[in-house]
């Protein structure tokens, strides 16, 4: 190696090449991880999981690796279907229809229960007599008036305290002025 200084262009090129190698390695590692976890491998899924741009997964070398992994997954799925370890399309369709029927039944039950609760609440509201409501309103009105009176008293007390504070501050200022005058007179007398 020569000790010639590198140009900024060379430094930038080396940095870009290093970043590219790291991103490609990350994509390959994600493909291996998806294979191990049994997740379906697609170009878009690999790009999202590796947090790289879509064009990188189609780049030469990376594309072939992903295609090989996809082909391996397809072979494994075919083998599993033949062995019966993967559910057939008919089985999945039946399960889906069963789940939809359950959802419909649960939705109907929820609606019936909601209507029953609404009727029950309506009956309770109707059962409360007007006399009880009037008594409660009077009770709340009296409580509101008491709180308003307490608030007015507190505001009056606050104003009174503000007045007393202002008077005390005036007295303090006058006392300070008198003390300064006294000290000044005493200093003159002693000089």
C-alpha positions as CSV (number, residue, x, y, z in Angstrom):
1,X,0.0,0.0,0.0
2,X,1.1,3.5,-0.8
3,X,0.9,6.3,1.7
4,X,-0.5,8.6,-0.9
5,X,-3.4,10.7,0.4
6,X,-6.8,9.6,-0.8
7,X,-9.0,12.0,-2.6
8,X,-12.4,12.9,-1.3
9,X,-13.9,11.0,-4.3
10,X,-12.0,7.9,-3.3
11,X,-13.1,8.1,0.3
12,X,-16.8,8.6,-0.8
13,X,-16.5,5.6,-3.2
14,X,-15.1,3.4,-0.5
15,X,-17.8,4.5,1.9
16,X,-20.5,3.8,-0.6
17,X,-19.1,0.4,-1.5
18,X,-18.9,-0.5,2.2
19,X,-22.5,0.6,2.8
20,X,-23.7,-1.4,-0.3
21,X,-21.9,-4.5,1.0
22,X,-23.5,-4.1,4.4
23,X,-27.0,-3.6,3.0
24,X,-26.6,-6.7,0.7
25,X,-25.5,-8.8,3.7
26,X,-28.5,-7.5,5.7
27,X,-30.8,-8.5,2.8
28,X,-29.3,-12.0,2.6
29,X,-29.6,-12.4,6.4
30,X,-33.2,-11.4,6.3
31,X,-33.9,-13.9,3.6
32,X,-32.3,-16.6,5.7
33,X,-34.3,-15.5,8.7
34,X,-37.6,-15.6,6.8
35,X,-36.7,-19.1,5.5
36,X,-36.0,-20.3,9.0
37,X,-39.3,-18.8,10.4
38,X,-41.3,-20.1,7.5
39,X,-42.5,-16.6,6.5
40,X,-43.5,-16.2,2.8
41,X,-40.6,-14.7,0.9
42,X,-41.4,-11.9,-1.5
43,X,-39.3,-9.2,-2.9
44,X,-41.4,-6.5,-1.2
45,X,-41.4,-8.3,2.2
46,X,-37.7,-8.7,2.1
47,X,-37.1,-5.1,1.2
48,X,-39.4,-3.9,4.0
49,X,-38.0,-6.2,6.7
50,X,-34.4,-5.3,5.7
51,X,-35.3,-1.6,5.5
52,X,-33.7,-1.2,2.1
53,X,-35.0,0.2,-1.1
54,X,-36.9,-2.0,-3.5
55,X,-34.3,-1.8,-6.3
56,X,-31.7,-3.4,-4.1
57,X,-33.6,-6.7,-3.8
58,X,-33.7,-6.8,-7.6
59,X,-30.0,-6.1,-7.9
60,X,-27.8,-8.8,-9.4
61,X,-26.8,-11.4,-6.9
62,X,-29.5,-10.5,-4.4
63,X,-32.4,-11.2,-6.9
64,X,-31.0,-14.7,-7.6
65,X,-30.6,-15.5,-3.9
66,X,-34.3,-14.4,-3.2
67,X,-35.6,-16.4,-6.2
68,X,-33.7,-19.5,-5.0
69,X,-35.2,-19.1,-1.5
70,X,-38.7,-18.6,-3.0
71,X,-38.3,-21.7,-5.1
72,X,-37.1,-23.7,-2.1
73,X,-40.3,-22.6,-0.2
74,X,-42.5,-23.6,-3.1
75,X,-40.9,-27.1,-3.2
76,X,-41.4,-27.4,0.6
77,X,-45.0,-26.3,0.4
78,X,-45.7,-28.9,-2.4
79,X,-44.1,-31.6,-0.3
80,X,-46.1,-30.6,2.8
81,X,-49.3,-30.7,0.8
82,X,-48.6,-34.1,-0.5
83,X,-47.7,-35.3,3.0
84,X,-50.9,-33.8,4.3
85,X,-49.2,-31.5,6.9
86,X,-50.6,-28.4,5.3
87,X,-54.4,-27.7,5.2
88,X,-56.0,-28.0,1.8
89,X,-57.8,-25.1,0.1
90,X,-61.1,-26.8,0.7
91,X,-60.3,-27.3,4.4
92,X,-59.4,-23.6,4.7
93,X,-62.5,-22.5,2.9
94,X,-64.7,-24.6,5.2
95,X,-62.9,-23.1,8.2
96,X,-63.4,-19.6,6.9
97,X,-67.2,-20.2,6.3
98,X,-67.4,-21.7,9.9
99,X,-65.7,-18.6,11.3
100,X,-68.0,-16.3,9.4
101,X,-71.0,-18.1,10.7
102,X,-69.7,-17.8,14.2
103,X,-69.1,-14.1,13.7
104,X,-72.6,-13.6,12.4
105,X,-74.1,-15.5,15.4
106,X,-72.0,-13.5,17.9
107,X,-73.0,-10.2,16.2
108,X,-76.7,-11.1,16.5
109,X,-76.2,-12.1,20.2
110,X,-74.4,-8.8,20.9
111,X,-77.2,-6.8,19.2
112,X,-79.9,-8.7,21.2
113,X,-78.0,-8.1,24.5
114,X,-77.5,-4.4,23.6
115,X,-81.2,-4.0,23.0
116,X,-82.1,-5.8,26.3
117,X,-79.8,-3.4,28.2
118,X,-81.3,-0.4,26.5
119,X,-84.8,-1.6,27.4
120,X,-83.7,-2.2,31.0
121,X,-82.2,1.2,31.3
122,X,-85.3,2.8,29.8
123,X,-87.5,1.0,32.3
124,X,-85.4,2.2,35.2
125,X,-85.5,5.8,34.0
126,X,-89.3,5.5,33.6
127,X,-89.6,4.0,37.0
128,X,-88.0,7.0,38.7
129,X,-90.8,9.2,39.8
130,X,-91.1,12.9,39.1
131,X,-91.3,13.5,42.8
132,X,-87.8,11.9,43.3
133,X,-86.4,14.0,40.4
134,X,-87.9,17.3,41.8
135,X,-86.4,16.5,45.3
136,X,-83.0,15.8,43.7
137,X,-83.1,19.0,41.8
138,X,-84.0,21.0,44.9
139,X,-81.2,19.3,46.8
140,X,-78.7,20.2,44.1
141,X,-80.0,23.8,43.9
142,X,-79.6,24.2,47.7
143,X,-76.1,22.8,47.5
144,X,-75.3,25.2,44.6
145,X,-76.5,28.2,46.6
146,X,-74.4,27.2,49.6
147,X,-71.3,26.8,47.4
148,X,-72.0,30.2,45.8
149,X,-72.3,31.8,49.3
150,X,-69.0,30.2,50.3
151,X,-67.4,31.5,47.2
152,X,-68.7,35.1,47.8
153,X,-67.4,34.9,51.4
154,X,-64.0,33.7,50.2
155,X,-63.7,36.4,47.6
156,X,-64.6,39.1,50.3
157,X,-62.0,37.6,52.6
158,X,-59.5,37.7,49.8
159,X,-60.2,41.4,49.1
160,X,-59.9,42.2,52.8
161,X,-56.6,40.4,53.0
162,X,-55.3,42.3,49.9
163,X,-56.3,45.6,51.6
164,X,-54.5,44.6,54.8
165,X,-51.4,43.5,52.9
166,X,-51.3,46.8,51.0
167,X,-51.6,48.7,54.4
168,X,-48.9,46.6,55.9
169,X,-46.6,47.2,52.9
170,X,-47.2,51.0,53.3
171,X,-46.5,50.8,57.0
172,X,-43.3,48.9,56.3
173,X,-42.1,51.4,53.7
174,X,-42.8,54.3,56.1
175,X,-40.9,52.5,58.9
176,X,-37.9,52.0,56.6
177,X,-38.0,55.6,55.6
178,X,-38.2,56.7,59.2
179,X,-35.3,54.3,60.2
180,X,-33.1,55.7,57.4
181,X,-33.9,59.2,58.4
182,X,-33.1,58.4,62.1
183,X,-29.8,56.7,61.1
184,X,-28.8,59.6,58.9
185,X,-29.6,62.1,61.7
186,X,-27.7,60.0,64.2
187,X,-24.7,59.8,61.8
188,X,-24.7,63.6,61.4
189,X,-24.9,64.1,65.2
190,X,-21.9,61.8,65.8
191,X,-19.8,63.4,63.1
